[in-house]
Structure formats: C-alpha cells, structure tokens
Amino acid sequence: MENMIRRIVDMDKKAREITQAAQREKIESEKNIGKKAERLRHEALSNARRSIRDNMKLENKVLEQEWDKKKAVYDAQLEKMERLYNENGDKWVENIVQSALNDL
C-alpha cells in the first residue's frame, strides 16, 4: 500500500513538473510570438517606406520628363513668336498705327 501511495505521489509530482514545463514553454512561446510580430511589423513598415521612396523617385522622374517635353514645346513656341515678331514686328506696329489713324 505504501508503495502504491509513493507511486501515485511520484506520478502526481511528474504530472506537475510536466504541467509547469508546458506552462513555461507556453509563456516563452507567447514572448517569441510577440517579438516575431514586432519584427514582422517593423519589416513591413520598412518595406512600405522603401516602396514609397522608390515610387516617389520614379514619379519625380516621370514628372521631370513630362516637364522637359512641355518646356521644349513652350520654348519652341516662344522662339517662333520671337522670330515672327522680329520679322514682322515693324509691319504690325505700322498696321496698328495706320488702323488707329484711319478710325479717326
């Protein structure tokens, strides 16, 4: 009988040790999950920031190219207007003056 009680006490003791080990492992796993979640969140934010930076650079490059094209068109138009003025400016002024004088 004493032997049987000792075996039951030993089994109970082992069961408690197993339960405590499982509890410690659970707590450790929860800590690791929290750390891993924080690391994944940090990595995701870093990746998002990098993507935003890359997209901004690409968008700025595209916008600069579009601006260069439009500027080239505007510069060509300005050059054409200046050339026309240089060629015809005196005539235009004379026509305006004559028109104004004829209306009097």
ChimeraX attribute file (.defattr): number of C-alpha atoms within 10 A of each C-alpha:
attribute: neighborCount
match mode: 1-to-1
recipient: residues
	/A:1	6
	/A:2	7
	/A:3	8
	/A:4	9
	/A:5	10
	/A:6	11
	/A:7	12
	/A:8	12
	/A:9	12
	/A:10	12
	/A:11	12
	/A:12	12
	/A:13	12
	/A:14	12
	/A:15	12
	/A:16	12
	/A:17	12
	/A:18	12
	/A:19	12
	/A:20	12
	/A:21	12
	/A:22	12
	/A:23	12
	/A:24	12
	/A:25	12
	/A:26	12
	/A:27	12
	/A:28	12
	/A:29	12
	/A:30	12
	/A:31	12
	/A:32	12
	/A:33	12
	/A:34	12
	/A:35	12
	/A:36	12
	/A:37	12
	/A:38	12
	/A:39	12
	/A:40	12
	/A:41	12
	/A:42	12
	/A:43	12
	/A:44	12
	/A:45	12
	/A:46	12
	/A:47	12
	/A:48	12
	/A:49	12
	/A:50	12
	/A:51	12
	/A:52	12
	/A:53	12
	/A:54	12
	/A:55	12
	/A:56	12
	/A:57	12
	/A:58	12
	/A:59	12
	/A:60	12
	/A:61	12
	/A:62	12
	/A:63	12
	/A:64	12
	/A:65	12
	/A:66	12
	/A:67	12
	/A:68	12
	/A:69	12
	/A:70	12
	/A:71	12
	/A:72	12
	/A:73	12
	/A:74	12
	/A:75	12
	/A:76	12
	/A:77	12
	/A:78	12
	/A:79	12
	/A:80	12
	/A:81	12
	/A:82	13
	/A:83	12
	/A:84	11
	/A:85	13
	/A:86	11
	/A:87	11
	/A:88	12
	/A:89	13
	/A:90	11
	/A:91	12
	/A:92	12
	/A:93	11
	/A:94	12
	/A:95	12
	/A:96	12
	/A:97	11
	/A:98	11
	/A:99	11
	/A:100	10
	/A:101	9
	/A:102	8
	/A:103	6
	/A:104	5
